[in-house]
Amino acid sequence: MHDQKQSRMRGPGIVLRRAAPDDAPMVSGMFLASFKATYDFPLAHTDEEVRGWIRDDLIPAKETWVAVDGVGAVIGVMALDGDDLAQLYIAPGWTGRGIGSRFVELAKRLRPTGLSLFTFQVNRGARRFYERHGFIVVDENDGLRNEERQPDVRYEWCPEARRA
Ligand SMILES: CC(C)(COP(=O)(O)OP(=O)(O)OC[C@H]1O[C@@H](n2cnc3c(N)ncnc32)[C@H](O)[C@@H]1OP(=O)(O)O)[C@@H](O)C(=O)NCCC(=O)NCCS
């Protein structure tokens, strides 16, 4: 496979690239803003803990990508952890412009044998989004398996060739 770190997916002024250590503050601010704009329950961790997790684990230890706008601001983040699409957050104000779809297409190219993910059941927009991209529900849970203790749903995407 070609060097993923050099890969650039270009769109109208928005570039998807691998996250670098220096991106951590912007990724953190964007992630916290997106989560808080989406859910009316709190994260299980403080903002400072989230910043530390993104700086010390998400960016250095996971396959994390960012979307950056024309002036270099981080407006989206996607992280793969094995075959899990572990994180996908677009900045408030940048949703609904196809950036999430570009990240999902990238994740499918990077994991052509299949992907799984969790989202919270209450997130109707994300569920519609993932289902439109071919993800199917595998199971639902009352929330005991996530830190926020919110009912969640697990999705999987399998390429057609594997389903047949
Ligand atoms: C869900 C999300 C990743 C989709 O990325 P996106 O760039 O907004 O999506 P696209 O523009 O490629 O596709 C638009 C679709 O996304 C979905 N969507 C979900 N939340 C949305 C939002 N806040 N604004 C716009 N579209 C949203 C809708 O299904 C929409 O389709 P519709 O116009 O037919 O309703 C993004 O909206 C987001 O980060 N939302 C907030 C955080 C979140 O829910 N993350 C997922 C956690 S598992």
Ligand as a Chemical Component Dictionary entry (heavy atoms), coordinates in Angstrom:
data_LIG
# 
_chem_comp.id                   LIG 
_chem_comp.type                 NON-POLYMER 
_chem_comp.pdbx_formal_charge   0 
_chem_comp.three_letter_code    LIG 
# 
loop_
_chem_comp_atom.comp_id 
_chem_comp_atom.atom_id 
_chem_comp_atom.alt_atom_id 
_chem_comp_atom.type_symbol 
_chem_comp_atom.charge 
_chem_comp_atom.model_Cartn_x 
_chem_comp_atom.model_Cartn_y 
_chem_comp_atom.model_Cartn_z 
_chem_comp_atom.pdbx_ordinal 
LIG C1  C1  C 0 -22.486 12.393 11.570 1  
LIG C2  C2  C 0 -21.390 13.121 10.818 2  
LIG C3  C3  C 0 -20.030 12.473 11.036 3  
LIG C4  C4  C 0 -21.713 13.077 9.303  4  
LIG O1  O1  O 0 -20.725 13.837 8.616  5  
LIG P1  P1  P 0 -21.214 15.040 7.653  6  
LIG O2  O2  O 0 -20.007 15.607 7.008  7  
LIG O3  O3  O 0 -22.092 15.962 8.393  8  
LIG O4  O4  O 0 -22.100 14.188 6.637  9  
LIG P2  P2  P 0 -22.287 14.368 5.067  10 
LIG O5  O5  O 0 -22.351 15.812 4.714  11 
LIG O6  O6  O 0 -21.286 13.530 4.376  12 
LIG O7  O7  O 0 -23.717 13.693 4.937  13 
LIG C5  C5  C 0 -24.857 14.377 5.504  14 
LIG C6  C6  C 0 -25.639 13.448 6.354  15 
LIG O8  O8  O 0 -25.053 13.279 7.622  16 
LIG C7  C7  C 0 -26.061 13.139 8.605  17 
LIG N1  N1  N 0 -25.893 14.081 9.672  18 
LIG C8  C8  C 0 -25.759 13.692 10.936 19 
LIG N2  N2  N 0 -25.611 14.734 11.732 20 
LIG C9  C9  C 0 -25.654 15.824 10.961 21 
LIG C10 C10 C 0 -25.546 17.212 11.228 22 
LIG N3  N3  N 0 -25.368 17.698 12.459 23 
LIG N4  N4  N 0 -25.635 18.069 10.193 24 
LIG C11 C11 C 0 -25.814 17.583 8.946  25 
LIG N5  N5  N 0 -25.904 16.289 8.634  26 
LIG C12 C12 C 0 -25.824 15.417 9.638  27 
LIG C13 C13 C 0 -27.382 13.238 7.922  28 
LIG O9  O9  O 0 -27.796 11.896 7.675  29 
LIG C14 C14 C 0 -27.054 13.917 6.628  30 
LIG O10 O10 O 0 -27.916 13.475 5.639  31 
LIG P3  P3  P 0 -29.298 14.240 5.358  32 
LIG O11 O11 O 0 -28.918 15.574 4.825  33 
LIG O12 O12 O 0 -29.980 13.375 4.355  34 
LIG O13 O13 O 0 -30.032 14.328 6.641  35 
LIG C15 C15 C 0 -21.324 14.639 11.224 36 
LIG O14 O14 O 0 -22.570 15.263 10.924 37 
LIG C16 C16 C 0 -20.979 14.857 12.685 38 
LIG O15 O15 O 0 -19.804 14.862 13.035 39 
LIG N6  N6  N 0 -22.009 15.071 13.502 40 
LIG C17 C17 C 0 -21.789 15.409 14.892 41 
LIG C18 C18 C 0 -20.982 14.360 15.680 42 
LIG C19 C19 C 0 -21.452 12.954 15.423 43 
LIG O16 O16 O 0 -22.637 12.654 15.481 44 
LIG N7  N7  N 0 -20.479 12.072 15.167 45 
LIG C20 C20 C 0 -20.737 10.657 14.999 46 
LIG C21 C21 C 0 -20.520 9.968  16.306 47 
LIG S1  S1  S 0 -20.577 8.209  16.098 48 
# 
loop_
_chem_comp_bond.comp_id 
_chem_comp_bond.atom_id_1 
_chem_comp_bond.atom_id_2 
_chem_comp_bond.value_order 
_chem_comp_bond.pdbx_ordinal 
LIG C1  C2  SING 1  
LIG C2  C3  SING 2  
LIG C2  C4  SING 3  
LIG C2  C15 SING 4  
LIG C4  O1  SING 5  
LIG O1  P1  SING 6  
LIG P1  O2  DOUB 7  
LIG P1  O3  SING 8  
LIG P1  O4  SING 9  
LIG O4  P2  SING 10 
LIG P2  O5  DOUB 11 
LIG P2  O6  SING 12 
LIG P2  O7  SING 13 
LIG O7  C5  SING 14 
LIG C5  C6  SING 15 
LIG C6  O8  SING 16 
LIG C6  C14 SING 17 
LIG O8  C7  SING 18 
LIG C7  N1  SING 19 
LIG C7  C13 SING 20 
LIG N1  C8  SING 21 
LIG N1  C12 SING 22 
LIG C8  N2  DOUB 23 
LIG N2  C9  SING 24 
LIG C9  C10 SING 25 
LIG C9  C12 DOUB 26 
LIG C10 N3  SING 27 
LIG C10 N4  DOUB 28 
LIG N4  C11 SING 29 
LIG C11 N5  DOUB 30 
LIG N5  C12 SING 31 
LIG C13 O9  SING 32 
LIG C13 C14 SING 33 
LIG C14 O10 SING 34 
LIG O10 P3  SING 35 
LIG P3  O11 DOUB 36 
LIG P3  O12 SING 37 
LIG P3  O13 SING 38 
LIG C15 O14 SING 39 
LIG C15 C16 SING 40 
LIG C16 O15 DOUB 41 
LIG C16 N6  SING 42 
LIG N6  C17 SING 43 
LIG C17 C18 SING 44 
LIG C18 C19 SING 45 
LIG C19 O16 DOUB 46 
LIG C19 N7  SING 47 
LIG N7  C20 SING 48 
LIG C20 C21 SING 49 
LIG C21 S1  SING 50 
# 
